[in-house]
Amino acid sequence: MTKNDILRRIRYTFDYGDNKMIDLFGSGGQQVTRAEVSDWLKKEDDPEYKELGDEQLAAFLNGFINENRGKKEGPQPEPEKKLNNNIILRKLKIALNLKDEDILDILDLVDFRLSKHELSAFFRNPSQSQYRPLKDQILRNFLHGMQLKYHGKS
């Protein structure tokens, strides 16, 4: 699953226009142009398509958190240089103010079963023995469930 896919799905789920997308990137500490956003949202086979980097997606997700939860006091967090699915899920969990049960309910919407113990392994410190990397399939199902739950709601 590409970072561009994740960006497209979040944009569609919450029905964000170009200006809103630019604002979210800006709120996360990354100034972008309408042309850049447009190129990131294009399909892979489009000649104008540009690959979204980890730092840009991290900035967008930080802006998404700021939008939904409000900016925190003090300096804003720097966008991560390297993202993985676990960090992306954690940022979505924070932005949407989700508890573990909420995430499991969202996965249930797409008939994807996961135990609470399996879910907690994704949020552990990578140095812990119980840590598990989040596979693309689970993130894809979560984003699809998010779309079912949030699309069309203001």
SULWOFEN-V21264 format. One record per residue. N is the residue number from 0. OMEGA is omega in degrees with one decimal (NA if undefined). D_LAST is the distance of its C-alpha to the last C-alpha in Angstrom with 2 decimals. Layout:
n=N omega=OMEGA d_last=D_LAST
n=N omega=OMEGA d_last=D_LAST
//
This chain:
n=0 omega=-176.8 d_last=26.94
n=1 omega=177.7 d_last=26.75
n=2 omega=176.5 d_last=24.66
n=3 omega=177.0 d_last=23.63
n=4 omega=-178.4 d_last=22.26
n=5 omega=179.2 d_last=20.16
n=6 omega=179.3 d_last=18.81
n=7 omega=-177.2 d_last=18.14
n=8 omega=179.0 d_last=16.34
n=9 omega=179.0 d_last=13.98
n=10 omega=-179.1 d_last=13.39
n=11 omega=-176.8 d_last=12.79
n=12 omega=-176.3 d_last=10.61
n=13 omega=174.0 d_last=8.00
n=14 omega=-179.6 d_last=9.13
n=15 omega=174.1 d_last=11.01
n=16 omega=-178.6 d_last=13.80
n=17 omega=-178.7 d_last=17.27
n=18 omega=179.0 d_last=17.10
n=19 omega=178.8 d_last=14.17
n=20 omega=179.8 d_last=16.21
n=21 omega=177.8 d_last=19.31
n=22 omega=-179.6 d_last=17.86
n=23 omega=176.3 d_last=16.89
n=24 omega=-179.6 d_last=20.42
n=25 omega=178.7 d_last=21.91
n=26 omega=178.4 d_last=20.32
n=27 omega=174.4 d_last=21.83
n=28 omega=-178.9 d_last=25.17
n=29 omega=178.0 d_last=25.56
n=30 omega=-179.1 d_last=25.96
n=31 omega=178.7 d_last=25.28
n=32 omega=177.0 d_last=25.68
n=33 omega=-179.4 d_last=23.66
n=34 omega=178.6 d_last=26.55
n=35 omega=179.6 d_last=26.30
n=36 omega=179.9 d_last=22.61
n=37 omega=180.0 d_last=23.43
n=38 omega=179.0 d_last=26.43
n=39 omega=-176.4 d_last=24.61
n=40 omega=179.8 d_last=22.11
n=41 omega=176.5 d_last=25.02
n=42 omega=-175.8 d_last=26.59
n=43 omega=-177.1 d_last=29.69
n=44 omega=178.0 d_last=32.11
n=45 omega=-179.2 d_last=31.12
n=46 omega=-179.6 d_last=33.88
n=47 omega=-176.5 d_last=31.44
n=48 omega=174.6 d_last=29.65
n=49 omega=-179.9 d_last=29.86
n=50 omega=178.6 d_last=29.43
n=51 omega=-179.4 d_last=26.94
n=52 omega=178.9 d_last=28.85
n=53 omega=-176.6 d_last=28.24
n=54 omega=178.6 d_last=28.13
n=55 omega=179.0 d_last=25.51
n=56 omega=178.3 d_last=23.16
n=57 omega=178.2 d_last=23.90
n=58 omega=178.6 d_last=23.10
n=59 omega=-179.0 d_last=19.74
n=60 omega=175.3 d_last=18.91
n=61 omega=176.4 d_last=20.29
n=62 omega=177.2 d_last=18.05
n=63 omega=176.2 d_last=15.00
n=64 omega=179.6 d_last=16.44
n=65 omega=-179.3 d_last=17.01
n=66 omega=-174.0 d_last=13.48
n=67 omega=-175.2 d_last=12.10
n=68 omega=-176.0 d_last=15.32
n=69 omega=179.3 d_last=17.00
n=70 omega=177.1 d_last=20.28
n=71 omega=179.7 d_last=23.20
n=72 omega=175.8 d_last=26.43
n=73 omega=-177.7 d_last=29.21
n=74 omega=179.3 d_last=29.40
n=75 omega=179.4 d_last=26.44
n=76 omega=176.8 d_last=27.11
n=77 omega=176.4 d_last=28.73
n=78 omega=178.9 d_last=27.16
n=79 omega=178.2 d_last=29.20
n=80 omega=-178.0 d_last=31.82
n=81 omega=179.5 d_last=31.64
n=82 omega=167.8 d_last=28.65
n=83 omega=-176.7 d_last=28.87
n=84 omega=-179.8 d_last=26.50
n=85 omega=-179.7 d_last=26.98
n=86 omega=179.6 d_last=25.82
n=87 omega=178.8 d_last=22.74
n=88 omega=179.3 d_last=21.78
n=89 omega=-179.6 d_last=22.58
n=90 omega=177.0 d_last=20.37
n=91 omega=178.3 d_last=17.34
n=92 omega=179.6 d_last=18.32
n=93 omega=-176.4 d_last=18.52
n=94 omega=-176.0 d_last=15.31
n=95 omega=177.9 d_last=13.24
n=96 omega=-176.1 d_last=15.78
n=97 omega=170.6 d_last=17.10
n=98 omega=-179.6 d_last=20.43
n=99 omega=-179.0 d_last=22.88
n=100 omega=179.4 d_last=22.15
n=101 omega=179.2 d_last=18.42
n=102 omega=178.9 d_last=19.59
n=103 omega=177.2 d_last=22.17
n=104 omega=178.8 d_last=19.75
n=105 omega=177.5 d_last=17.60
n=106 omega=177.2 d_last=20.99
n=107 omega=-179.7 d_last=22.01
n=108 omega=179.3 d_last=19.29
n=109 omega=178.3 d_last=21.41
n=110 omega=176.0 d_last=24.66
n=111 omega=-176.7 d_last=25.53
n=112 omega=179.2 d_last=27.57
n=113 omega=178.3 d_last=28.18
n=114 omega=179.2 d_last=29.96
n=115 omega=179.0 d_last=28.92
n=116 omega=178.0 d_last=32.08
n=117 omega=-179.8 d_last=31.25
n=118 omega=-177.2 d_last=27.80
n=119 omega=178.9 d_last=29.40
n=120 omega=-179.7 d_last=31.89
n=121 omega=-176.8 d_last=29.22
n=122 omega=-180.0 d_last=28.46
n=123 omega=175.4 d_last=32.16
n=124 omega=-178.2 d_last=34.26
n=125 omega=-179.9 d_last=35.75
n=126 omega=178.9 d_last=39.21
n=127 omega=-177.8 d_last=38.90
n=128 omega=-179.5 d_last=40.52
n=129 omega=-179.9 d_last=37.55
n=130 omega=174.9 d_last=35.17
n=131 omega=174.7 d_last=33.97
n=132 omega=-180.0 d_last=32.43
n=133 omega=-178.9 d_last=29.13
n=134 omega=179.7 d_last=29.83
n=135 omega=-177.3 d_last=27.78
n=136 omega=-178.4 d_last=27.44
n=137 omega=178.7 d_last=25.62
n=138 omega=178.8 d_last=23.21
n=139 omega=178.6 d_last=22.65
n=140 omega=178.3 d_last=21.99
n=141 omega=179.5 d_last=19.60
n=142 omega=177.8 d_last=17.54
n=143 omega=177.2 d_last=17.71
n=144 omega=177.3 d_last=16.66
n=145 omega=178.8 d_last=13.69
n=146 omega=179.3 d_last=12.74
n=147 omega=-176.9 d_last=13.37
n=148 omega=-170.1 d_last=11.35
n=149 omega=-174.9 d_last=8.11
n=150 omega=178.4 d_last=8.31
n=151 omega=177.1 d_last=6.54
n=152 omega=179.1 d_last=3.77
n=153 omega=NA d_last=0.00
//
